[in-house]
Amino acid sequence: MKIGIVIQRYGAEVLGGSEQLCRLLAERLCEHHDIEVLTTCARD
């Protein structure tokens, strides 16, 4: 299954509630699904 996740910031260096939850979810789902994360290049 292909899944797209849209989040305003993404990456290990980005600390925050929704951003961290999204990254952890994507990392777990990619074991069984094709995940694509769509984001901006904003740092703050």
N, C-alpha and C positions, 0 to 999 in steps of 0.2 A: 504494500500500500504506500502511496506517496502522500506525504503530509507537509504542508507549508506552515511555518510559524512566523508571525509578524511581531516584532518587538522593536522599541525605539532605540535601544542600545544592546549590544551582545558581546560577550567575550569573558575570558577568565579575569581580566583586569577590571571589569565593571562590577562594582559591588552595589547591591540593591535588592530589595525584596522580589519584585516581579522579574527583573532581569536575571537574577540568580536562579529563581524557580524555572524560568523558561529554559535556561542553559542546562540545568539538571534534567529537565523533562526531555529535551532534545537528545541529550547524551544517552539517556535510558532507552528512548524509543528507537534510536538509530541501530540498535542491536537487531531489530526485527523489521524495520520499515525504512523507506527512503525519505529522509528528512531534509528539507530545505529551509534555512532560516533567512528571512528577509528583514533587513535592518537599515538604519542610517549610518553615517560615519561619525555621528556626534559622540563626544567623549563625556560631556556633562550636560 
